[in-house]
Amino acid sequence: MDAAAFIKWLAEMATLTPTQLREAFRSLALVEALAIVDDVDAGSMGCATETEMVRDVGASIAPPMLAEPAAPPAPTQPSRSGVDAVVEVGRRRVSDIGCPHCANRDVIRWGKSNGLPRYRCQGCGRTFNGLTKTPLARLRKKEKWQEQAQSMIDGTTTSKSAKRCGVHYTTAFRWRHRFLEALSSDKPKTLSGIVEGDETFILESFKGKRSDLPRKARKRGGKAAKRGLSVEQIPVIVARDRNGATIDAVLPKLDRASITGALGGVITPANQLCCDGGKAIVAFAKKAGIPHHVLPAPGKPSPEAPDLHINNVNAYHSRLKEWMRRFHGVATKNLPNYLGWRRVQEALGPSVMPDGWILAAVGCGPYQQLTR
């Protein structure tokens, strides 16, 4: 065989099936065995014939076992477990609130669309699915929502969430805030017993804004231009009872009117308010007729009143800021979403599963469930 024919023969081997390849290797092994036999003195092999020698040598050479080539990857299919989880969340929401249009509980199944069951209200006659009128309505790739929810539970950054879910960075960012939209309003209606209230301050941020900044841009969160309190610091009020129920709010200004708008009706004269003596929160308590105790500094409670302290709310401040550190600055316009994220995360506890987080994202969060 000349060189050109040999190259053509080698190229055509790539088209052989696994069975044909095994036969070809077996034949080559036998040919190699024949070449070995030709070099051996026939007399030293006894009276065996050449055919018998070839058969014996061939039998001693095990044909090479080729691993079956990997099957071509199957077309990507949605994870049924992920879609089924969303279906179950939608079913629980419909069972809980009924028709999202008129709140009528008399609903019936009405077919299926886009992987989700549809329902029809017997009262108003309108049809809907389990995500209608929720922040997650019309979001695609439902099979990946469990991974997104797990990213929220873990508190990962947007880039890590995008990599985990296999989506683009902008999609992961949009999903994050759609998942947080309902959580930002999931707050307790009232607090019970002794309530600790205190304000904290978070550096103002224009993260994501590309133009018309009122100051020079900072990098990775940055630091305030001035030490202490200034207009660069955004006040956040946090109130927390001894059962762990928490309410917080971004204040437009640290004054009595702003605190009344955030805590009015949640803390009532039935409570006892512990605070650090800030003018705004004390003025709120006096105006609302709420019994209050001024505790100038956190730390060990007084032996005369061991239950009166603000250690819990100050510890919450510390956990909140430490948790937010990973984001290297949070845009002030998105700050209520991040406060809701942390608040609901603590309310759900460390054992929460992705399904529970998705349920909170469609408006059935821990506080909404308790107060409905």
C-alpha positions in Angstrom: 0.0 0.0 0.0 1.4 3.3 -1.0 1.6 6.3 1.3 -1.5 8.1 -0.2 -3.7 5.0 0.1 -2.4 4.5 3.7 -3.4 8.0 4.7 -6.8 7.6 3.1 -7.2 4.3 5.0 -6.4 5.9 8.3 -8.8 8.8 7.7 -11.6 6.4 7.0 -11.1 4.6 10.3 -12.8 7.6 12.0 -16.1 6.5 10.3 -16.1 3.0 11.7 -18.6 1.9 14.3 -17.4 0.6 17.7 -18.1 -3.0 16.5 -16.1 -2.4 13.3 -13.2 -0.9 15.2 -13.0 -4.0 17.5 -12.9 -6.2 14.4 -10.2 -4.1 12.8 -8.0 -4.1 15.9 -8.4 -7.9 16.2 -7.3 -8.3 12.6 -4.3 -6.1 13.2 -3.3 -8.1 16.2 -3.5 -11.3 14.2 -1.4 -9.8 11.4 1.2 -8.7 14.0 1.2 -12.2 15.5 1.9 -13.7 12.0 4.9 -11.4 11.6 6.2 -12.7 15.0 5.7 -16.3 14.0 7.6 -15.8 10.7 10.6 -14.7 12.8 10.5 -17.8 15.0 12.3 -21.0 14.1 9.6 -23.4 13.1 11.6 -26.4 14.4 11.6 -24.9 17.9 7.8 -24.9 17.9 7.5 -28.6 17.6 5.3 -30.2 15.0 2.5 -27.6 15.2 1.4 -26.2 11.9 1.6 -22.5 11.1 -2.2 -22.2 11.2 -2.2 -23.7 14.7 0.5 -21.3 15.9 -1.4 -18.4 14.6 -4.6 -19.6 16.3 -2.7 -20.0 19.6 -1.0 -16.6 19.4 -4.2 -14.9 18.4 -6.1 -16.5 21.3 -3.4 -15.3 23.7 -3.8 -11.7 22.5 -7.0 -10.2 24.0 -8.6 -7.8 21.6 -8.5 -4.3 22.8 -11.7 -3.3 24.5 -12.7 0.1 23.4 -14.9 2.2 25.7 -18.2 2.9 24.1 -18.2 6.6 22.9 -20.3 8.8 25.1 -23.8 9.2 23.9 -24.5 12.6 22.3 -25.9 15.0 25.0 -29.6 14.9 25.1 -31.5 18.1 24.3 -31.7 20.3 27.4 -34.9 19.7 29.2 -36.4 21.7 32.0 -35.9 20.2 35.4 -39.2 18.8 36.3 -38.4 19.0 40.0 -37.9 22.8 39.6 -41.0 23.4 37.6 -43.0 21.1 39.9 -41.8 23.1 42.9 -43.2 26.3 41.3 -46.5 24.5 40.5 -46.8 23.5 44.2 -46.0 27.0 45.4 -48.7 28.4 43.1 -51.2 25.8 44.3 -50.5 26.8 47.9 -50.9 30.4 47.2 -54.3 29.9 45.4 -55.4 27.7 48.3 -54.3 30.4 50.7 -55.7 33.6 49.1 -58.2 32.3 46.5 -58.7 34.5 43.4 -56.0 37.2 43.1 -58.6 39.5 41.5 -61.5 39.4 43.9 -60.2 37.1 46.8 -63.1 34.7 46.2 -62.2 31.2 47.5 -64.5 29.4 45.1 -62.1 28.6 42.3 -61.8 25.6 39.9 -59.1 24.2 37.7 -59.2 25.6 34.2 -56.6 23.9 32.0 -52.9 24.6 31.8 -50.6 27.1 30.2 -46.8 27.6 30.1 -46.3 24.7 32.5 -48.6 26.1 35.2 -52.2 25.1 36.0 -54.7 27.7 35.4 -57.8 28.4 37.6 -61.1 30.1 37.1 -62.9 32.1 39.7 -66.6 31.2 40.1 -67.2 34.7 41.5 -65.7 37.1 39.0 -65.2 34.6 36.2 -61.6 35.6 35.5 -58.8 33.0 34.9 -55.4 33.1 36.5 -52.5 30.9 37.6 -50.7 30.6 40.9 -48.3 33.5 40.0 -50.8 36.0 38.8 -50.3 39.4 40.4 -47.0 38.4 42.0 -43.5 39.8 41.3 -42.6 36.5 39.8 -45.4 36.6 37.2 -44.2 36.1 33.6 -40.6 35.3 34.6 -39.1 32.6 32.5 -36.9 29.6 33.2 -38.9 28.4 36.2 -36.8 25.2 36.3 -33.9 27.4 37.7 -35.9 29.2 40.4 -34.9 26.8 43.1 -31.2 27.5 42.4 -32.0 31.2 42.5 -33.8 30.7 45.8 -30.9 28.8 47.2 -28.6 31.6 46.2 -30.8 34.0 48.1 -30.7 31.7 51.2 -26.9 31.6 51.0 -26.7 35.3 50.4 -24.4 35.0 47.4 -23.4 37.9 45.1 -25.1 38.5 41.8 -22.2 37.2 39.8 -22.1 34.0 41.8 -25.9 33.6 41.5 -25.6 34.0 37.7 -23.0 31.3 37.5 -24.9 29.0 39.7 -28.1 29.4 37.8 -26.5 29.4 34.3 -28.0 32.8 33.4 -26.6 36.2 32.4 -25.6 38.6 35.1 -28.4 41.1 34.2 -30.9 38.2 34.4 -29.6 37.2 37.9 -29.8 40.9 39.0 -33.4 41.2 37.7 -34.4 37.9 39.4 -32.9 39.0 42.7 -35.0 42.1 42.9 -38.2 40.4 41.6 -37.7 37.8 44.4 -37.2 40.6 46.9 -40.1 42.8 45.9 -42.7 41.1 48.0 -40.2 40.6 50.9 -39.6 44.3 51.3 -43.3 44.7 52.5 -43.4 41.5 54.5 -43.4 43.0 58.0 -45.3 42.2 61.2 -48.5 44.2 61.8 -47.7 44.5 65.5 -45.0 43.8 68.0 -45.6 42.2 71.4 -44.3 42.8 74.9 -41.0 44.6 75.3 -39.8 46.2 72.1 -36.3 47.4 71.5 -36.0 50.3 69.0 -32.9 52.0 67.7 -31.6 53.7 64.6 -28.6 52.8 62.6 -26.9 54.5 59.6 -25.9 53.1 56.2 -23.7 55.0 53.8 -25.6 56.6 50.9 -24.8 54.9 47.6 -25.6 55.6 43.9 -24.4 52.1 42.8 -25.5 51.4 39.3 -26.0 55.0 38.4 -23.8 55.9 35.3 -24.2 59.7 35.1 -25.4 62.8 36.9 -23.8 61.8 40.2 -23.9 64.5 42.9 -20.4 63.6 44.0 -17.3 61.7 42.8 -17.9 58.0 42.4 -16.6 55.6 45.0 -15.2 52.2 44.5 -16.5 49.0 46.1 -18.6 50.8 48.6 -16.0 53.3 49.7 -16.0 55.4 52.8 -17.8 58.6 53.8 -16.0 61.9 53.2 -16.7 63.0 56.8 -16.4 61.1 60.0 -19.5 60.5 62.1 -23.0 61.4 61.1 -23.6 63.5 58.0 -25.9 63.8 55.0 -24.0 60.9 53.5 -25.5 58.5 56.1 -29.0 57.2 55.5 -30.9 56.5 58.8 -32.6 53.1 59.2 -34.9 52.5 62.1 -35.2 48.9 63.5 -37.6 47.7 66.1 -37.6 44.2 67.5 -39.5 42.3 70.1 -38.3 39.5 72.3 -39.9 36.9 70.1 -37.7 38.0 67.2 -40.3 39.7 65.2 -38.6 42.6 63.4 -39.7 45.7 61.5 -37.4 48.2 59.8 -37.6 51.1 57.5 -35.4 53.6 55.6 -36.2 57.0 57.0 -36.2 60.1 54.7 -35.2 62.1 57.8 -34.4 61.2 61.4 -37.3 63.0 63.0 -40.5 62.1 64.9 -42.7 62.3 61.8 -40.6 59.8 59.9 -40.4 57.3 62.8 -44.2 57.7 63.3 -44.7 56.7 59.6 -42.5 53.6 60.1 -43.6 52.4 63.5 -47.0 54.0 64.1 -49.6 51.3 64.9 -46.9 48.6 65.1 -45.7 49.7 68.5 -48.7 50.7 70.7 -49.3 51.7 74.3 -49.6 48.0 75.1 -45.8 47.7 74.5 -42.8 48.9 76.5 -40.3 50.6 74.3 -36.6 50.4 75.1 -34.4 53.0 73.3 -31.2 54.8 73.6 -32.7 58.2 74.3 -32.6 59.6 70.7 -34.7 62.7 70.5 -36.8 61.5 67.5 -37.7 58.1 68.9 -38.4 59.5 72.4 -40.7 62.2 70.8 -42.5 59.4 68.9 -43.1 57.4 72.1 -44.3 60.4 74.1 -46.7 61.5 71.3 -48.1 58.0 70.9 -48.4 57.4 74.7 -46.1 54.4 74.6 -44.3 53.6 77.9 -40.6 53.9 77.2 -37.3 53.4 79.0 -34.2 55.3 78.0 -31.0 53.1 78.2 -28.1 55.3 77.3 -25.7 52.5 76.3 -26.0 48.8 75.3 -24.3 46.2 77.5 -25.2 44.4 80.7 -28.7 45.3 81.9 -29.3 46.9 85.3 -29.8 44.3 88.1 -33.0 46.2 89.0 -34.5 45.7 85.5 -32.7 42.9 83.8 -35.3 42.7 81.0 -34.8 46.3 79.9 -32.0 46.6 77.4 -31.3 47.2 73.7 -28.8 44.4 73.2 -31.0 42.5 70.8 -31.6 45.3 68.4 -28.0 46.3 68.5 -26.9 42.7 67.8 -29.3 42.8 64.8 -27.6 45.9 63.5 -24.3 44.2 63.7 -25.5 41.1 61.8 -27.2 43.2 59.2 -24.1 45.3 58.4 -21.8 42.3 58.5 -24.1 40.4 56.1 -24.3 43.5 53.7 -20.5 43.8 53.6 -20.2 41.1 50.9 -22.1 43.4 48.4 -19.5 46.2 48.6 -22.2 48.8 48.9 -26.0 48.7 48.3 -27.7 51.3 46.1 -29.8 53.4 48.5 -32.8 53.1 46.1 -32.6 49.3 46.6 -31.9 49.4 50.4 -35.6 48.5 51.4 -35.2 45.3 49.4 -32.0 44.3 51.2 -33.6 45.1 54.5 -36.5 42.8 53.6 -34.0 40.1 52.5 -32.2 40.1 55.8 -35.4 40.4 57.9 -37.2 37.5 56.2 -34.0 35.4 56.2 -33.9 35.7 60.0 -37.6 35.1 60.3 -37.5 31.9 58.2 -34.5 30.6 60.0 -31.5 28.5 58.9 -33.5 25.5 58.0 -35.5 27.2 55.3 -35.7 25.3 51.9 -35.9 26.9 48.4 -39.6 26.2 48.2 -40.3 28.2 51.3 -38.3 31.1 49.9 -40.2 31.1 46.6 -43.4 31.0 48.6 -42.3 34.2 50.4 -41.3 35.8 47.0 -44.9 35.3 45.8 -46.3 37.2 48.8 -46.7 34.4 51.3 -43.8 35.3 53.6 -43.5 34.5 57.3 -45.1 37.6 58.7 -47.8 37.7 56.0 -48.7 34.1 56.8 -48.9 34.9 60.5 -51.1 38.0 60.2 -53.4 37.0 57.3 
